[in-house]
Amino acid sequence: MSLILYGASLSPFVRKVRACLIEKKLDYTMELILPRNQPDWYFDINPLGRIPALRDGDLDLCDSAVICAYLENKYPETVSLCGTDAAERARIAWFEKYADYEVAPLATFTVFFNRILAKSMGSSCDEAAVQKALGKLVRHYDYLEQQLADNDYFVGNRFTLADIAVATQWVNLSYGQEVLDADKWPKLVAHQQRIWVRESFQALFSDEAKMLARLS
Ligand SMILES: N[C@@H](CCC(=O)N[C@@H](CS)C(=O)NCC(=O)O)C(=O)O
């Protein structure tokens, strides 16, 4: 097996794929590609230049959702993270899409970017934008809290890609010095802790600490 994951450890989308790879016990190597500082050859793999991308032999794939779905289909003998019937698969895909396209623009691209990455890219933190994003996140916390109801996990009451996709965004939010309020969203905070204590996430946190230290 020769899986190569291109990306940088602090990206929530790279973390999502790495968590899948670890949970599925698939070996891979990682090649560092920094967003907005990609080498020219990387655009042959991903014309958008974004991370992550995955190389499996002759096959190159882009986008974390596409990559996670590929891993699920290519390695059916590994633990299933994407659901076992049509309804589950659709619900998991929905939460993944929700996290990637509704939560990420606020938690990662605004809070994390401004508070942590902006300085290293020669710009300053736009705190007004951060505050606006934090305000907009409230309705997403409310929705996700309500969706968890009395379950430990988002779909089928077992650990899936839906949980990874949501919890990976909270990691970037916490790197941006923001935490979810346990008084307002107790179920969501308990869910976050449940996912973060998993061996997969713990292993990633120690690896990410090196990169984070370089930025602070
Ligand atoms: N939908 C994509 C989003 C990937 C993404 O936006 N990655 C960011 C880093 S977190 C990136 O590469 N940004 C650089 C750019 O847009 O040029 C996925 O899930 O892989």
PDBQT file of the ligand as one rigid body, heavy atoms in Angstrom, charges set to zero:
ROOT
HETATM    1  N1  LIG A 301     -13.675  21.273   0.575  1.00  0.00    +0.000 N 
HETATM    2  C1  LIG A 301     -12.230  21.161   0.682  1.00  0.00    +0.000 C 
HETATM    3  C2  LIG A 301     -11.686  22.355   1.436  1.00  0.00    +0.000 C 
HETATM    4  C3  LIG A 301     -10.177  22.345   1.457  1.00  0.00    +0.000 C 
HETATM    5  C4  LIG A 301      -9.619  23.698   1.878  1.00  0.00    +0.000 C 
HETATM    6  O1  LIG A 301     -10.263  24.753   1.710  1.00  0.00    +0.000 OA
HETATM    7  N2  LIG A 301      -8.364  23.686   2.381  1.00  0.00    +0.000 N 
HETATM    8  C5  LIG A 301      -7.713  24.917   2.741  1.00  0.00    +0.000 C 
HETATM    9  C6  LIG A 301      -6.822  24.716   3.970  1.00  0.00    +0.000 C 
HETATM   10  S1  LIG A 301      -7.757  24.398   5.413  1.00  0.00    +0.000 SA
HETATM   11  C7  LIG A 301      -6.784  25.329   1.606  1.00  0.00    +0.000 C 
HETATM   12  O2  LIG A 301      -6.127  24.506   1.011  1.00  0.00    +0.000 OA
HETATM   13  N3  LIG A 301      -6.727  26.644   1.305  1.00  0.00    +0.000 N 
HETATM   14  C8  LIG A 301      -5.805  27.167   0.347  1.00  0.00    +0.000 C 
HETATM   15  C9  LIG A 301      -6.467  27.810  -0.825  1.00  0.00    +0.000 C 
HETATM   16  O3  LIG A 301      -7.710  27.884  -0.861  1.00  0.00    +0.000 OA
HETATM   17  O4  LIG A 301      -5.708  28.213  -1.716  1.00  0.00    +0.000 OA
HETATM   18  C10 LIG A 301     -11.874  19.842   1.385  1.00  0.00    +0.000 C 
HETATM   19  O5  LIG A 301     -12.723  19.342   2.137  1.00  0.00    +0.000 OA
HETATM   20  O6  LIG A 301     -10.793  19.295   1.138  1.00  0.00    +0.000 OA
ENDROOT
TORSDOF 0
